[in-house]
Amino acid sequence: MTQKERVAEICRRLDEQYTTDLTCYLHHENAWQLLIATILSAQCTDARVNIVTKDLFAHYPSPEALGNARLSDVEDDIRTTGFFHNKAKNIIACSKEIHETYGDVVPSDIELLTALPGVGRKTANVIRGNIFHEPSIVVDTHVKRITKKLGLTKADEPEVVEKDLMRVLPKERWILWNIQIIAHGRSICSARNPQCDTCFLNDLCKAKK
C-alpha cells in the first residue's frame, strides 16, 4: 500500500467512525467569541472553557467591552482555565485591538490574525477554518501526537506537523482532520491509555506495529 492509499484509507475509516460533520466543540456566536474561547482553551478542556465563556460573554458582550475591562476582574472570571494572568492580558489586549483597529471585525488573513495578542497559528487556523471556511490545519496536542503515531510526520514542532499534513492530506480534508483526530484522541487513542487492540486504525498505525 502506498502512502497515498494508506492516507485515503485512514480518512475513509475516520469518516465512517466520526462522520464528516464540521463540529466545533467551543461554544460561540461569532468570530470574536470563538477567538477568545480558543485562546482560553490552551491547556484547558473545551468543556471548562464553555462554562467560563458563558458568563464571560454575558459580562463582556463585545470586543469593546472586554477590551476596556479591568485585568483583575477578567482574571477572576477566567481563573479556572489556568494560566489566567497571561490569558486575561491577552484577551483584553486582543479585544481592544479588534475594536480599535478592525472595527470589531475579526480579520481572516493569517498574518493579521497571528499579529493579535495571544494568537498563534493554531488559534488563527481555528478561526480561518471554522469561521471563514479557509482550508486550514489546526495542530493541537491530539493532532500532533496521533499524526506522529500514524507515521504521517516525525516532527514535534506544530508548524512542521502542519506542513507535513498539508503535503499528504487532500485540501478538502484539512479542517476535518483536526475534528476527527480530536474525537479519536478522546474516545480511543488517549495519551495515557490508548486502546490499540480495539482501534479501527491499528493495522495502519506505525506505533502499533
C-alpha positions in Angstrom: 0.0 0.0 0.0 1.4 3.4 -1.0 1.3 6.3 1.5 -1.4 7.9 -0.6 -3.5 4.8 -0.4 -2.9 4.5 3.3 -3.9 8.1 4.0 -7.0 7.6 1.9 -7.9 4.5 3.9 -7.3 6.3 7.2 -9.6 9.1 6.1 -12.3 6.7 4.9 -12.3 4.9 8.3 -12.3 8.2 10.2 -15.3 9.3 8.2 -17.1 6.1 8.9 -16.4 6.3 12.6 -16.8 10.0 13.3 -18.8 11.3 10.3 -17.8 14.3 8.2 -19.7 16.9 10.3 -17.6 20.1 10.9 -18.3 20.3 14.6 -16.6 22.9 16.7 -16.6 22.0 20.4 -16.1 25.5 21.7 -19.4 27.4 22.1 -19.6 30.7 20.2 -22.0 33.0 18.4 -19.4 34.9 16.3 -15.8 35.0 15.2 -14.7 37.2 18.2 -16.2 34.8 20.7 -14.5 31.8 19.1 -11.2 33.6 19.1 -11.4 34.4 22.8 -12.6 30.9 23.6 -9.7 29.4 21.6 -7.2 31.5 23.4 -8.7 30.3 26.7 -8.6 26.7 25.6 -4.8 26.4 25.8 -4.0 23.8 28.5 -7.7 23.6 29.3 -10.6 21.4 28.3 -13.3 22.7 25.9 -15.9 21.8 28.5 -14.3 24.0 31.1 -13.9 26.9 28.6 -17.6 26.6 27.6 -18.6 27.0 31.3 -16.3 30.0 31.7 -17.2 31.8 28.5 -20.9 31.6 29.1 -20.5 34.1 32.0 -17.6 35.9 30.4 -19.5 36.9 27.3 -22.5 37.8 29.4 -20.3 40.3 31.3 -18.5 41.5 28.3 -20.7 41.1 25.2 -18.4 42.8 22.7 -14.7 43.4 21.9 -15.0 47.0 23.1 -16.4 45.8 26.5 -13.7 43.2 27.1 -11.0 45.5 25.7 -11.9 48.1 28.4 -12.2 45.6 31.3 -10.1 45.6 34.4 -7.4 43.0 34.4 -8.2 41.8 37.9 -11.9 41.3 37.0 -11.1 39.3 34.0 -8.6 37.2 35.9 -11.3 36.3 38.4 -13.7 35.4 35.6 -11.3 33.0 33.8 -9.3 31.7 36.7 -10.4 28.1 36.3 -9.0 27.9 32.8 -5.4 28.0 34.1 -2.6 30.5 33.3 -5.3 33.1 33.9 -3.0 36.1 34.3 -1.4 35.8 30.8 -4.7 34.7 29.3 -6.5 37.7 30.8 -3.9 40.2 29.5 -4.1 38.6 26.0 -7.8 38.5 25.6 -8.2 42.1 26.9 -5.4 43.3 24.5 -6.7 41.2 21.6 -10.3 42.5 22.1 -9.0 46.1 22.3 -7.1 45.8 19.1 -10.0 44.1 17.3 -12.3 47.0 18.3 -9.8 49.9 17.7 -8.0 48.6 14.6 -10.6 46.4 12.9 -13.9 47.9 14.0 -15.0 44.8 15.9 -14.5 42.6 12.8 -12.0 39.7 13.3 -9.6 39.6 10.3 -9.4 36.5 8.2 -5.8 36.9 7.0 -3.3 34.5 8.7 -0.7 37.3 9.2 -3.2 39.7 10.7 -4.6 37.1 13.0 -1.2 35.9 14.3 -0.2 39.6 15.0 -3.0 39.8 17.5 -2.0 39.4 21.2 -2.2 35.7 22.3 -3.0 34.4 18.8 -0.6 31.7 17.4 -1.0 29.7 14.2 -3.2 27.1 15.9 -5.7 29.7 17.1 -5.6 31.5 13.8 -6.3 28.3 11.9 -9.3 27.5 14.2 -10.8 30.9 13.1 -9.9 30.5 9.5 -11.3 27.0 9.3 -14.5 27.4 11.4 -15.5 31.0 10.6 -14.1 31.8 7.2 -14.0 28.2 5.8 -10.5 28.6 4.6 -8.7 25.2 4.3 -6.6 25.1 7.5 -4.9 22.5 9.6 -5.2 23.0 13.3 -2.3 21.2 15.2 -3.2 20.7 18.8 -1.8 18.1 21.2 -4.1 15.3 19.9 -3.3 16.1 16.3 0.4 16.2 16.9 0.5 13.0 18.9 -1.8 10.9 16.7 -0.4 12.1 13.4 3.0 11.1 14.6 1.8 7.7 15.7 0.2 7.2 12.3 3.5 7.9 10.7 2.4 11.0 8.8 5.0 13.2 10.5 8.2 12.8 12.5 8.1 16.3 13.8 7.3 17.7 17.3 7.0 21.3 16.2 3.4 22.2 15.3 4.3 24.3 12.3 6.3 21.4 10.8 3.4 18.9 11.6 1.1 21.4 9.8 3.3 21.4 6.7 3.7 17.7 6.7 -0.1 17.2 6.8 -0.6 19.7 4.1 1.6 17.6 1.9 -0.2 14.3 2.5 -3.8 15.3 3.0 -6.1 16.5 0.3 -7.0 20.1 0.9 -10.7 19.3 1.5 -9.6 17.2 4.5 -7.6 19.8 6.3 -10.3 21.2 8.6 -11.9 17.8 9.1 -8.6 16.2 10.2 -8.5 18.2 13.4 -12.1 17.5 14.3 -11.9 13.8 13.7 -8.5 13.3 15.3 -9.7 15.1 18.5 -12.6 12.8 18.6 -10.3 9.8 18.2 -7.9 11.0 20.8 -10.7 11.5 23.3 -12.5 8.2 22.6 -9.9 5.6 21.6 -6.3 6.9 21.3 -5.8 8.7 24.6 -2.3 9.7 25.6 -2.4 7.8 28.8 -4.3 4.7 27.8 -4.6 4.1 24.1 -6.9 1.3 23.2 -4.6 -0.1 20.4 -6.0 -3.6 20.3 -9.6 -2.4 19.5 -8.6 0.6 17.5 -10.1 0.6 13.9 -6.8 2.1 12.6 -4.4 -0.3 14.3 -3.4 -2.1 11.1 -2.5 1.2 9.6 -0.7 2.7 12.6 3.0 2.8 12.7 3.1 3.0 16.5 1.0 -0.2 16.9 3.4 -2.1 14.6 
